[in-house]
């Protein structure tokens, strides 16, 4: 069985999804970031205005662009803009 990816949501992304973290099933070949983001917007429409200004982290490394592929067992974090208090 293919392990899911672990999604982590911070700040307004957590509020939009109602989840701090979530396991997301993917095929063994993984999923391009842009396709994952599209699927997340379908599942959680409140994420739509948040994602364009968010930063994405795969396994602790910030990603550039949306052509990277997220593979089974990866951790993918959504970091919308936020400030310290």
Secondary structure, DSSP 8 states (H G I E B T S, - for coil): ----EEEEE-HHHHHHHT-SEEEE---TT-EEHHHHHHHHHHH-GGGHHHHTT-EEEETTEE--SS--EE-TT-EEEEE------
